[in-house]
Amino acid sequence: YIRYAFENGIGKVYGYEPDPYLFKILQKNVKKLNRVSVYRCAIVDSIFESDMIEFFVPKGKGKAWSSILSTKGRNCFKVPCKKIVDVFEDHKDITLVKVDIEGAEYDLLDYIIEKGLQTKFDNIQIQFHIIADYEKRREKIRKELSKTHHLTFDFPVGLHENWKLNKNI
């Protein structure tokens, strides 16, 4: 997504990746792109009270995903985190935000909507993950986003969506 955004004229690109394995891949993929900055940290809502968060990864080498959701048989690592409101302060004009955070998207999007921050993004790309009560929570988020944005794509496989800010907002 970062390379796509960069190659299609979206100004400066900021990427946040907490997983050390994926972060190394991200760094390698964007090292020649001068308008791209990447950070090894997690983005959290403002009610999160720590400067570190635990992530869990499957056991074994080369597993390309991690989550804050704990399950049996997974290793753990801690990573620095940054509050979403601080990201807004650091980067004023945000054209696109991609939210693929392994089940934590519901809490983060609820927070963004509750604070009325969703209008800071021209486009919001989301991958909703299947967690307990996900259908109800996803529908609530979609209903709220439809007040300020319109759906431009919705792929049911993987629950990928893009919401574009309405021009009258």
Phi, psi and chi 1 to 4 in degrees:
 res  aa     phi    psi   chi1   chi2   chi3   chi4
   1 TYR       -  -39.4  -76.3   99.4      -      -
   2 ILE   -64.5  -46.1  -71.6  176.2      -      -
   3 ARG   -61.8  -42.2 -177.4  177.3  -76.4  -77.9
   4 TYR   -59.7  -47.6  172.0   83.4      -      -
   5 ALA   -60.7  -44.5      -      -      -      -
   6 PHE   -62.8  -47.1 -178.3   83.2      -      -
   7 GLU   -69.8  -17.4  -69.9  172.0   -8.6      -
   8 ASN  -107.1   24.8  -74.2  -79.5      -      -
   9 GLY    81.2   10.5      -      -      -      -
  10 ILE   -76.4  115.4  -66.7  176.3      -      -
  11 GLY   -27.2 -118.7      -      -      -      -
  12 LYS   -85.5  140.9 -177.9   86.6  171.6  121.6
  13 VAL  -118.8  131.9  177.1      -      -      -
  14 TYR  -119.9  127.4  -55.4   94.0      -      -
  15 GLY  -118.6  136.9      -      -      -      -
  16 TYR  -121.6  121.3  -63.3   86.4      -      -
  17 GLU  -138.9  117.1  175.1   56.5   57.7      -
  18 PRO   -81.0  -28.9   26.0  -32.3      -      -
  19 ASP   -73.3  122.2 -173.7  -60.9      -      -
  20 PRO   -61.4  -37.9   17.9  -26.0      -      -
  21 TYR   -64.4  -48.3  174.0   77.2      -      -
  22 LEU   -70.1  -31.9  -65.1  175.4      -      -
  23 PHE   -63.7  -40.5 -175.3   74.1      -      -
  24 LYS   -61.7  -40.4  -75.2  179.8 -174.3  175.2
  25 ILE   -65.0  -44.4  -66.1  170.0      -      -
  26 LEU   -59.9  -47.0  176.9   60.1      -      -
  27 GLN   -57.1  -45.3  -78.6 -176.4  -53.2      -
  28 LYS   -62.7  -41.5 -179.0 -179.6  174.0 -174.1
  29 ASN   -69.1  -25.6  -73.4  -18.2      -      -
  30 VAL  -115.3    6.3  -58.0      -      -      -
  31 LYS   -61.2  -25.4   73.2  177.8  177.4 -175.8
  32 LYS   -95.4    2.9  -66.7 -177.6 -178.9  176.3
  33 LEU   -98.2  105.3  -55.5  176.1      -      -
  34 ASN   -72.7  -15.5   61.9   -3.7      -      -
  35 ARG   -98.7   16.6  -66.2 -172.0  -27.2 -106.5
  36 VAL  -116.9  129.3  175.2      -      -      -
  37 SER  -122.3  134.4  -61.3      -      -      -
  38 VAL  -123.7  147.6  -66.0      -      -      -
  39 TYR  -132.7  137.3  -54.2   92.3      -      -
  40 ARG   -91.9   88.8 -175.9  169.6  173.6 -106.4
  41 CYS  -163.6  167.6   69.6      -      -      -
  42 ALA  -103.9  149.7      -      -      -      -
  43 ILE   -99.8  131.2  -55.9  -61.5      -      -
  44 VAL  -129.1  164.3  -63.6      -      -      -
  45 ASP   -74.1  167.9   60.4   35.6      -      -
  46 SER   -77.0   -7.2  -71.6      -      -      -
  47 ILE   -89.2   -5.8   56.5  176.1      -      -
  48 PHE   -68.3  132.2 -168.4   79.2      -      -
  49 GLU  -103.7    2.0  -55.8 -142.3   -3.4      -
  50 SER  -117.1  162.1  175.8      -      -      -
  51 ASP   -97.9    3.8   60.2   -9.8      -      -
  52 MET  -133.0  150.5  -61.7  -67.3  -77.6      -
  53 ILE  -137.3  146.7 -170.5  169.2      -      -
  54 GLU   -89.7  136.2  -72.8 -174.4  -26.4      -
  55 PHE  -119.3  149.6  -87.3   77.2      -      -
  56 PHE  -118.7  136.4  -60.4   88.4      -      -
  57 VAL  -127.5  151.7  -66.7      -      -      -
  58 PRO   -62.9  150.5  -13.8   24.1      -      -
  59 LYS   -71.4  146.4  -70.7 -176.6  177.5  176.9
  60 GLY   113.8  166.6      -      -      -      -
  61 LYS   -85.9  148.3  -95.2 -169.7  150.6  178.9
  62 GLY    69.2   26.4      -      -      -      -
  63 LYS   -79.1  120.6  -56.8  -63.9 -175.9 -171.9
  64 ALA   -96.6   45.5      -      -      -      -
  65 TRP  -164.0  156.2   62.6  -84.6      -      -
  66 SER  -148.9  166.9   58.4      -      -      -
  67 SER  -156.0  154.8  175.1      -      -      -
  68 ILE   -81.4   -8.0   62.7  168.3      -      -
  69 LEU   -84.0  118.9  -55.2  174.1      -      -
  70 SER   -82.3  134.8  174.6      -      -      -
  71 THR  -138.9  160.7   57.0      -      -      -
  72 LYS   -61.4  150.1  -72.3 -176.5  178.2 -178.6
  73 GLY    76.2   25.9      -      -      -      -
  74 ARG  -125.3  145.0  -63.4  175.6   78.6 -175.4
  75 ASN   -84.1  162.6  -66.2  -38.5      -      -
  76 CYS  -125.1  145.3  174.1      -      -      -
  77 PHE  -140.8  154.1   65.5   89.3      -      -
  78 LYS  -104.6  146.5  -72.7 -171.2  176.2 -172.1
  79 VAL  -141.8  148.2   64.0      -      -      -
  80 PRO   -63.5  152.7  -11.3   19.6      -      -
  81 CYS  -130.0  156.6   54.1      -      -      -
  82 LYS  -129.0  135.3 -174.9  171.4 -175.1  135.7
  83 LYS   -73.9  142.2  -66.2 -178.2  177.8  176.0
  84 ILE   -58.5  -36.5 -170.6   76.6      -      -
  85 VAL   -65.2  -30.9  -66.7      -      -      -
  86 ASP   -70.5  -34.0  -65.8  -25.0      -      -
  87 VAL   -62.6  -42.8  172.9      -      -      -
  88 PHE   -60.3  -40.2  -66.7  146.8      -      -
  89 GLU   -65.7  -39.1  -73.7  -59.4  -47.7      -
  90 ASP   -71.8  -33.3  -67.7  -13.1      -      -
  91 HIS  -132.1  101.8  -44.3  -62.8      -      -
  92 LYS   -72.9  -47.8  -59.7  -68.7 -175.6 -162.9
  93 ASP   -99.7  102.5  -62.3  -42.5      -      -
  94 ILE  -108.5  109.6  -58.3  173.9      -      -
  95 THR   -79.8  -38.6  -55.9      -      -      -
  96 LEU  -143.5  133.9  167.6   74.8      -      -
  97 VAL  -123.4  131.9   63.4      -      -      -
  98 LYS  -111.0  122.4  179.4 -178.9  177.5  -73.1
  99 VAL  -113.2  102.5 -179.0      -      -      -
 100 ASP  -135.9   82.3 -179.9    1.7      -      -
 101 ILE  -125.2   36.8   52.6  177.5      -      -
 102 GLU    51.7   46.9  -51.7  -54.0  -39.6      -
 103 GLY   103.8  -18.4      -      -      -      -
 104 ALA   -85.8   -3.4      -      -      -      -
 105 GLU   -62.1  -31.7   61.8  -85.6    6.4      -
 106 TYR   -63.6  -49.0  -60.6   95.0      -      -
 107 ASP   -64.6  -42.7  -69.6  -20.2      -      -
 108 LEU   -65.2  -45.9 -177.9   63.7      -      -
 109 LEU   -67.8  -37.4  -70.7  165.9      -      -
 110 ASP   -57.6  -43.9  -77.0  -15.9      -      -
 111 TYR   -64.0  -48.4  176.5   82.6      -      -
 112 ILE   -56.8  -45.4  -72.7  170.5      -      -
 113 ILE   -68.6  -44.0  -68.9  166.1      -      -
 114 GLU   -56.6  -38.5  175.0 -172.5  -41.8      -
 115 LYS   -88.2   -1.4  -61.9  -61.6 -177.8 -173.4
 116 GLY    70.6   26.5      -      -      -      -
 117 LEU   -88.4   -9.1  -58.7  173.1      -      -
 118 GLN   -62.5  -23.7   68.4  -87.0   25.7      -
 119 THR   -75.7   -5.4   58.1      -      -      -
 120 LYS   -75.0  -12.0  -67.1 -169.7  174.4  -82.3
 121 PHE  -111.8  127.8  -53.9  116.9      -      -
 122 ASP   -68.2  -39.3  -68.8  -20.1      -      -
 123 ASN  -135.5  137.5  -73.9  -83.0      -      -
 124 ILE  -122.4  112.6  -57.7  172.0      -      -
 125 GLN  -101.1  128.3  -71.4 -175.9   -0.5      -
 126 ILE  -128.7  138.0  -51.1  160.7      -      -
 127 GLN  -112.6  110.9 -179.5 -179.6    5.2      -
 128 PHE   -82.1  134.0  -73.6  103.3      -      -
 129 HIS  -103.8  152.4  -66.3   80.7      -      -
 130 ILE   -83.4  110.2  -62.7  173.1      -      -
 131 ILE  -130.5  177.8   62.9  170.4      -      -
 132 ALA   -57.2  131.5      -      -      -      -
 133 ASP    65.7   22.5 -149.7   17.1      -      -
 134 TYR   -63.5  -36.3   82.4   93.6      -      -
 135 GLU   -61.9  -46.0  -69.8  169.5  -36.6      -
 136 LYS   -65.0  -44.9 -178.5  178.5  170.4 -173.7
 137 ARG   -67.7  -40.2  -66.2 -174.1   73.3 -171.7
 138 ARG   -63.7  -44.7  178.6 -179.9  178.1 -136.4
 139 GLU   -62.1  -39.8 -155.9   46.3   48.7      -
 140 LYS   -62.5  -44.9  178.3 -176.0  169.7 -144.0
 141 ILE   -63.6  -44.5  -70.3  167.1      -      -
 142 ARG   -61.1  -41.6  -69.4  169.9   57.7  116.7
 143 LYS   -60.8  -44.5 -178.9  179.3  178.8 -176.6
 144 GLU   -67.9  -42.9  -69.4  -59.3  -44.1      -
 145 LEU   -63.3  -32.6  -75.5  176.8      -      -
 146 SER   -66.4  -13.0   70.7      -      -      -
 147 LYS   -76.6  -23.2  -65.2  175.5 -177.8  176.8
 148 THR  -124.1  -19.3   55.0      -      -      -
 149 HIS  -130.6  166.2  -68.0   69.5      -      -
 150 HIS  -126.0  148.3   59.3  -81.9      -      -
 151 LEU   -75.7  124.8 -167.3   61.0      -      -
 152 THR  -107.1  -23.3   59.0      -      -      -
 153 PHE  -152.1  151.5   68.8   76.1      -      -
 154 ASP  -150.1   98.5 -180.0    3.9      -      -
 155 PHE  -100.3  110.6  -63.0  114.4      -      -
 156 PRO   -63.5  -29.7   15.4  -20.8      -      -
 157 VAL   -76.4  116.1  176.1      -      -      -
 158 GLY    85.3   -5.4      -      -      -      -
 159 LEU    53.2   49.0  -55.1  173.0      -      -
 160 HIS   -92.3  136.0  -69.7   85.8      -      -
 161 GLU  -141.9  155.1  -57.3  177.6    3.5      -
 162 ASN  -129.4  132.1 -173.1   77.3      -      -
 163 TRP  -117.1  122.4  -67.4   82.5      -      -
 164 LYS  -104.5  136.0 -176.4  164.1 -179.6   58.7
 165 LEU   -61.7  132.7 -175.6   65.5      -      -
 166 ASN   -66.2  144.7  -65.5  -29.3      -      -
 167 LYS   -67.2  -24.5  -68.8 -175.0 -178.6 -164.4
 168 ASN   -86.0    4.7   60.3  -15.2      -      -
 169 ILE   -91.7      -  -59.1  -66.4      -      -
